[in-house]
């Protein structure tokens, strides 16, 4: 026993030394760091605070921040001194710093499934990276800036590519400190980790972090740092799983409109959902007074130039009660738009079982939905048997006693946002799906995808695990506790509603003129100034369609970066001028 202890002590001693000394970046003799080091990253600049001798030049560098940019002074060791020198201009970023020791880091044997990680290789990649930034409401970097630095040995861009579609579904940026400012500690840092919120594959963020760590380790760098918001529990859990540990360096940022939520403290709008917030933020950028009446309900008042308008998200006082009532009852909506020459699917009497049988024989699949309802609740799509129809009718009547049964028109679900009787944005909405990885149950994959959708939409989108989900999986031959083979894409629900986990894909630039005219005709028939018109189309660039419904309160945030909020404020206050801070 004594000999075992003698053997154990040196081992414990070595582990202790590794923890306390190995994690300290080696100082390379003869290397002096650059003075007042600043690195342009496109979305803003990194100011390496340890290279500034005093607070004054660092504050001056922060004052040089460009418009619509977010500069970060990183590695601030005495933030109280810096804040005291300019308390009205700068603030302490509420983020934690984490460090990964690259000397002891070990790569994972598990390979990405359904996607691959590679270097940024084309201008299209640069645009795709920027699109992901926009979806994640991050400060964007000009695509030409990203592309021009593709071979830059200071900045490294990696992307995750979907193996089936070739689409870029994730991105990460790395900074080589030795290249950036002759860092004597031989370090690196990770920035702008972002995953497309609509990507179905699990593990994209982890794979991007690991690839960047392996890249820097290969180049002989000692550590990789990152900054993460203190309340981002999901990201912190990932970093700690990968071996990152908390270190006490701080970030300082300049007080500007982009950072406002980080330094003003709790406000009356903290509970606003993304659909209300996008409008409130646009109004405030124009100097329009905003008064939050009920944040949880998305209710607010906008006032400017003697005019005052109450809104609930994109529903304003400009929408009449009559127009609202038309949209509220899908039966009335059908009749009104059909009278205006807009094509609607054939309707079947829900009480007539013989008619339903005949329709199943004729069309193959039917749709059941409540006459009144929103967010896709009670909607069942792809019903092929009488038993399926009757079960769907029972569920729909729990939402509303009056229901509709319609032919299912094959194609894609197209949402057209119409503001002031002009189409502003168009997007295809697709039902949620997951991709098998050969080891996780479908339940686990759905829950993972649901968390990703919820995180990206402020909790507005998630995939329920209910009878409709089980029915859809059963049609594919699966149950919730089954494991799908690697790479197999499995439909989770058939309805493409965003609140139920559906995804949205912008097609504004290629939508067919006939579809645009149909949407505007429907809006004019209802006489509604702001609406989301849903059409079932063969393809966005083809003229075939069938009207599905009109939404009186479309989610404008779903169509960023299309100028939906800007056009909405233009409608309410035509003379207001947008000013960029």
BADRENDO-380347 format. One line per 10 residues: number of its first residue (from 0); their letters; for each residue x, y, z of C-alpha. Coordinates in steps of 0.25 Angstrom, whole numbers, plus 5000, padded with zeros to 4 digits. Each point is the difference from the previous one (the first is absolute). Example, Ala and Ser with C-alpha at 12.3 -4.5 7.8 and 13.67 -1.06 7.14 Angstrom:
0) AS) 5049/4982/5031; 5006/5014/4998
***
This chain:
0) XXXXXXXXXX) 5000/5000/5000; 5011/5010/5003; 5007/4997/4987; 4987/5003/4993; 4999/5013/5007; 5015/5004/4996; 4996/4997/4986; 4987/5008/5001; 5007/5013/5006; 5009/5003/4988
10) XXXXXXXXXX) 4988/4998/4991; 4991/5009/5008; 5011/5010/5001; 5002/5000/4984; 4985/5002/4998; 5000/5012/5010; 5012/5006/4993; 4993/4998/4986; 4987/5007/5005; 5007/5012/5006
20) XXXXXXXXXX) 5012/5001/4991; 4996/4994/4987; 4988/5009/4999; 5009/5012/5000; 5004/5004/4986; 5015/4999/4998; 5007/5013/4998; 5009/5000/4988; 5013/5006/5003; 5004/5012/4991
30) XXXXXXXXXX) 4986/5003/4995; 4994/5013/5004; 4985/5002/4997; 4996/5012/4991; 4995/5012/5007; 4985/5005/5000; 4996/4987/4991; 4987/5001/4993; 4994/4990/4990; 4989/5003/4991
40) XXXXXXXXXX) 4991/4988/4999; 4989/5006/4991; 4989/5000/5010; 5009/5009/5009; 5014/5001/5005; 5007/4991/5011; 5008/5009/5009; 5010/4992/5007; 5000/5008/5014; 5013/4993/5005
50) XXXXXXXXXX) 5008/5008/4989; 4995/5013/5005; 5009/5006/5011; 4989/5009/5006; 4985/5002/4999; 5000/5013/4993; 5004/4995/4986; 4991/4988/5001; 4988/5009/5003; 5004/5008/4988
60) XXXXXXXXXX) 5001/4988/4991; 4986/4996/5005; 4995/5014/4996; 5005/4997/4985; 4989/4989/4999; 4993/5000/4986; 4985/5002/4998; 4992/4987/5002; 5013/4993/5005; 5002/4993/5013
70) XXXXXXXXXX) 5015/5002/5005; 5005/4991/5012; 5011/5004/5009; 5005/4986/5005; 5009/4995/5011; 4997/5012/5009; 5007/4997/5013; 4996/5012/5008; 4986/5003/4994; 4997/5009/5012
80) XXXXXXXXXX) 5011/5010/4996; 4995/5000/4985; 4986/5002/5004; 5003/5012/5010; 5007/5007/4989; 4988/5001/4991; 4988/4995/5008; 4990/5007/4990; 5006/4993/4987; 5004/4986/5004
90) XXXXXXXXXX) 4995/4988/5008; 5004/4987/5005; 4995/4989/4991; 4992/4990/5008; 5007/4988/4993; 5009/4989/5006; 5013/4996/4994; 5004/4986/4998; 5013/4993/4996; 5004/4987/4994
100) XXXXXXXXXX) 5014/4995/5002; 5004/4995/4986; 5013/4993/5006; 4991/4990/5007; 4988/5001/4991; 4996/4986/4993; 4992/4999/4987; 4987/4992/5000; 4999/4987/4993; 4986/5003/4996
110) XXXXXXXXXX) 4998/5006/4986; 4990/5010/4996; 4987/4993/4994; 4992/5006/4989; 5010/5012/4998; 5015/5003/4999; 5009/5011/5005; 5009/5007/4990; 5007/5013/4998; 4992/5012/4993
120) XXXXXXXXXX) 5002/4998/4985; 4991/5009/4992; 4993/5014/5000; 4987/4992/5001; 5006/4994/5013; 5002/5015/5005; 4986/5004/4997; 4995/4987/5007; 5008/5003/5012; 4994/5014/5001
130) XXXXXXXXXX) 4986/4995/4998; 5002/4991/5012; 5004/5012/5008; 4987/5007/4996; 4992/4988/5004; 5007/5000/5013; 4998/5015/5002; 5015/5002/5000; 5007/5012/4995; 5003/4997/4986
140) XXXXXXXXXX) 5014/5001/4993; 5000/5004/4985; 5001/4988/4991; 5011/5006/4992; 5008/5002/5013; 4999/4986/5004; 5004/4995/4986; 5012/5009/4999; 5005/4994/5012; 4998/4985/4996
150) XXXXXXXXXX) 5015/4998/5000; 5004/5009/5012; 5008/4993/5010; 4995/5009/5011; 4985/4997/4998; 4995/4986/4997; 4986/4997/4995; 4994/4986/5001; 4986/4996/4995; 4991/4988/5002
160) XXXXXXXXXX) 4995/4994/4987; 4987/4992/4998; 5005/4987/4993; 4987/4999/4992; 4996/5014/4996; 5014/5006/5001; 4994/5012/5008; 5009/5007/5010; 4993/4997/5014; 5010/5005/5010
170) XXXXXXXXXX) 5013/5009/5001; 5011/5003/5010; 5011/5011/4999; 5014/4998/5007; 5010/5010/5003; 5015/4997/5001; 5006/5009/5010; 5014/4997/4996; 4997/5006/4986; 4991/5011/5006
180) XXXXXXXXXX) 5010/5006/5009; 5012/4992/5003; 4993/4994/5012; 5011/4995/5009; 4990/4990/5007; 4998/4994/4986; 4985/4999/5001; 4987/5001/4992; 4986/5003/5001; 4986/4995/4995
190) XXXXXXXXXX) 4990/5010/4995; 4986/5000/4993; 4996/4985/5002; 4987/4999/4993; 4991/4989/4995; 4988/5002/4990; 4988/4999/5010; 4993/4991/4989; 5011/4990/4998; 4995/4986/5004
200) XXXXXXXXXX) 5014/4993/5003; 5004/4999/5015; 5014/5004/5004; 5003/5011/4990; 5005/5010/5011; 5009/4989/5007; 5006/4996/4986; 5004/5014/4997; 5006/5003/5013; 5008/4987/4999
210) XXXXXXXXXX) 5005/5003/4986; 5005/5014/5004; 5007/4994/5012; 5007/4990/4992; 5004/5011/4990; 5006/5008/5011; 5007/4988/5006; 5006/4996/4987; 5006/5014/4999; 5007/4999/5014
220) XXXXXXXXXX) 4991/5009/5007; 4998/4999/5015; 4986/5003/5003; 4987/5004/4994; 4991/5010/5008; 4985/5004/4997; 4990/5010/5006; 4986/4995/5003; 4988/5007/5006; 4999/4997/5015
230) XXXXXXXXXX) 4986/4994/4998; 5002/4992/4988; 4999/4987/5008; 4999/4991/4987; 5013/5006/4994; 5007/4999/5014; 4997/4986/5001; 5006/4997/4987; 5013/5007/5003; 5001/4993/5013
240) XXXXXXXXXX) 4997/4987/4994; 5012/5002/4990; 5010/5004/5011; 4999/5015/5001; 5002/5006/5013; 4996/5014/5006; 5011/5010/5000; 4999/5014/5006; 5002/5010/4988; 4989/5010/4996
250) XXXXXXXXXX) 4995/5007/4988; 4996/5014/4999; 4991/5006/4990; 4995/5014/4995; 4986/5005/5004; 4993/5000/4986; 4986/4996/4995; 5005/4986/4997; 5005/4997/5014; 4988/5008/5007
260) XXXXXXXXXX) 4993/4987/5006; 5014/4997/5007; 5002/5013/5007; 4986/5006/5003; 4995/4990/5009; 4986/4994/5001; 4990/5008/4993; 4985/4999/4997; 5002/4993/4987; 5009/4988/5005
270) XXXXXXXXXX) 4988/4990/4998; 4997/5004/4986; 5000/4989/4990; 5009/5001/4987; 4987/5004/4992; 4997/5012/5009; 5015/5004/5002; 5004/5001/4986; 4989/5011/4998; 5004/5007/5013
280) XXXXXXXXXX) 5014/5000/4997; 4998/5006/4986; 4991/5011/5006; 5010/5004/5010; 5011/5001/4989; 4991/5010/4993; 4998/5008/5013; 4985/4995/5002; 4995/5000/5014; 4997/4986/5004
290) XXXXXXXXXX) 4992/4996/5013; 4998/4986/5003; 4986/4997/5005; 5001/4985/5002; 5014/4994/4997; 4995/4986/5002; 4989/5002/4990; 5008/5007/4990; 4992/5013/5002; 5006/5014/4998
300) XXXXXXXXXX) 4997/5014/4995; 5008/5008/4990; 4999/5015/5000; 5007/5010/4991; 4996/5014/4994; 4987/5001/5007; 4995/4986/4995; 4999/4988/5010; 4997/4985/4996; 4998/4988/5008
310) XXXXXXXXXX) 5006/4987/4995; 5000/4986/5004; 5012/4995/4993; 4997/5002/4985; 4985/5002/5003; 4997/5015/5001; 4988/5009/5001; 5001/5002/4985; 4994/4986/4998; 4985/5001/5002
320) XXXXXXXXXX) 4992/4991/5008; 4993/4995/4988; 5013/4996/4993; 5004/4993/5013; 4987/4992/5001; 5002/4995/4986; 5014/4995/5003; 4995/4994/5013; 4990/4990/4993; 5007/4992/4989
330) XXXXXXXXXX) 4986/4997/4994; 4997/5015/4997; 5015/5002/4996; 4998/4989/4989; 4987/5006/4995; 5005/5015/4999; 5013/4997/4993; 4993/4990/4991; 4990/5011/4996; 5012/5008/4996
340) XXXXXXXXXX) 5006/4990/4990; 5010/4993/5009; 5000/4985/4999; 4997/4992/5013; 5000/4985/5002; 4987/4992/4999; 4993/5000/5014; 4993/4987/5005; 4988/5000/5009; 5006/4994/5014
350) XXXXXXXXXX) 4986/4994/5003; 4999/4993/4987; 5008/4987/5001; 4996/4995/4986; 5006/5013/4995; 5013/4998/5008; 5001/4986/4995; 4999/5005/4986; 5010/5011/5002; 5010/4990/5005
360) XXXXXXXXXX) 4998/4992/4988; 5001/5012/4991; 5012/5008/5007; 5007/4989/5008; 5002/5009/5011; 4992/5010/5008; 5003/5012/5010; 4992/5002/5013; 5001/5014/5007; 4991/5008/5010
370) XXXXXXXXXX) 4992/5011/4994; 5006/5009/5011; 5014/4999/5006; 5015/5004/4998; 5014/4995/5000; 4996/4987/4993; 4993/4994/5012; 4990/4989/4997; 5005/4999/4985; 5002/4987/4994
380) XXXXXXXXXX) 5006/4997/4986; 5001/4988/4992; 4988/4992/5005; 4999/4988/4991; 4989/4992/5007; 4986/5002/5006; 5006/4996/5014; 5011/5011/4999; 4989/5010/4995; 4991/4997/5012
390) XXXXXXXXXX) 5011/5001/5010; 5005/5013/4994; 4985/5006/5001; 5000/4996/5014; 5013/5007/5004; 4996/5012/4991; 4986/5002/5007; 5008/5001/5013; 5005/5013/4995; 4988/5005/4993
400) XXXXXXXXXX) 4986/4993/4998; 5000/5004/4985; 5010/4993/4992; 5004/4999/4985; 5003/4988/4992; 5008/5004/4987; 5007/4993/4988; 5015/4999/5003; 5007/5008/4989; 5014/4994/4997
410) XXXXXXXXXX) 5011/5010/5001; 5007/5009/5009; 4995/5010/5010; 5003/5014/4996; 4998/5012/5009; 4999/5014/4994; 5001/5012/5009; 4991/5011/4994; 5001/5014/5006; 4992/5012/4995
420) XXXXXXXXXX) 4996/4991/4989; 5014/4997/4995; 5007/4987/5001; 5013/5002/5009; 5005/4986/5003; 4997/4986/4995; 5005/4987/5007; 4998/4986/4998; 4996/4993/5013; 5004/4985/5002
430) XXXXXXXXXX) 4995/4990/5011; 5010/4996/5011; 5009/4989/4997; 5012/4993/5007; 5012/4992/4994; 5004/4987/5006; 5013/4998/5006; 5000/4985/5002; 5000/5001/5016; 4990/5010/5005
440) XXXXXXXXXX) 4985/4997/5001; 4991/5008/4992; 4994/5006/5013; 5014/5005/5003; 5002/5006/4987; 4987/5007/5000; 5003/5006/5014; 5014/5004/4995; 4994/5007/4988; 4989/5006/5008
450) XXXXXXXXXX) 5010/5006/5009; 5007/5006/4989; 4988/5006/4993; 4995/5006/5014; 5014/5006/5003; 5000/5007/4986; 4986/5005/5001; 4999/5005/5014; 4991/4988/5004; 4990/5002/4988
460) XXXXXXXXXX) 5003/4988/4993; 5001/4985/5005; 4996/4986/4996; 4989/4994/5008; 5000/4985/5003; 4986/4997/4998; 4990/4991/4993; 5003/5007/4987; 5015/4998/5001; 4998/4986/5003
470) XXXXXXXXXX) 4990/4998/4988; 5011/5006/4991; 5011/4992/5005; 4991/4987/4999; 4998/5003/4985; 5015/4999/4998; 5001/4987/5008; 5005/5006/5013; 4997/5002/5015; 5005/5011/5009
480) XXXXXXXXXX) 5010/4990/5007; 5005/4994/4987; 5014/5004/4994; 5001/5004/4986; 5012/4996/4991; 5011/5010/4998; 4996/5011/4990; 4985/4997/4998; 4992/5012/5000; 4986/4998/5007
490) XXXXXXXXXX) 4988/5009/5000; 4995/5003/5014; 4987/5007/4997; 4993/5003/4987; 4996/5014/5002; 5010/5011/4998; 4996/5010/5011; 5012/5007/5006; 4994/4999/5014; 5000/4985/4999
500) XXXXXXXXXX) 5015/4999/4996; 4999/5003/4985; 5011/5007/4993; 4999/5012/4990; 5009/5002/4988; 5000/5014/4993; 4996/5000/4985; 4996/5014/4998; 5009/5002/4988; 4995/4989/4992
510) XXXXXXXXXX) 4985/4999/5003; 4991/5000/4988; 4992/5013/4996; 4987/4992/5000; 5002/4996/5015; 5003/5014/5003; 4987/5005/4993; 4992/4989/5007; 5005/5005/5014; 4997/5014/4997
520) XXXXXXXXXX) 4986/4997/4995; 4997/4992/5013; 5005/5012/5008; 4991/5010/4993; 4988/4990/5000; 5001/4999/5015; 5004/5015/5001; 5011/4998/5009; 5013/5009/5000; 5009/4990/5007
530) XXXXXXXXXX) 4999/4985/4998; 5007/4987/4997; 4994/4992/4988; 5002/4985/5000; 5000/4993/4987; 5003/4986/4996; 5009/5000/4988; 5006/4990/4991; 5013/5008/5001; 5002/5015/5003
540) XXXXXXXXXX) 5004/5004/4986; 4988/4993/4994; 4986/5006/4998; 4992/4988/5006; 4994/5003/5014; 4988/4998/5009; 4997/5010/5011; 5001/4994/5014; 4997/5011/5010; 5003/5015/5004
550) XXXXXXXXXX) 5007/5003/5013; 4996/5014/5006; 5013/5000/5008; 5012/4995/4992; 5013/4998/5008; 5009/5010/4993; 5012/4995/5007; 4999/4987/4993; 5004/5007/4987; 5013/5008/5004
560) XXXXXXXXXX) 5008/5006/4994; 4988/5004/4990; 4996/5014/5004; 4986/4995/5006; 5001/5009/5013; 5005/5012/4992; 4988/4999/4990; 4990/4998/5012; 5005/5013/5007; 5000/5007/4986
570) XXXXXXXXXX) 4985/4996/4999; 4997/5005/5014; 5009/5013/4999; 5002/5003/4986; 5008/5013/5002; 5009/4994/5011; 5015/4999/4995; 5008/4988/5004; 5013/5004/5006; 5012/4991/5003
580) X) 5007/5002/5013
***
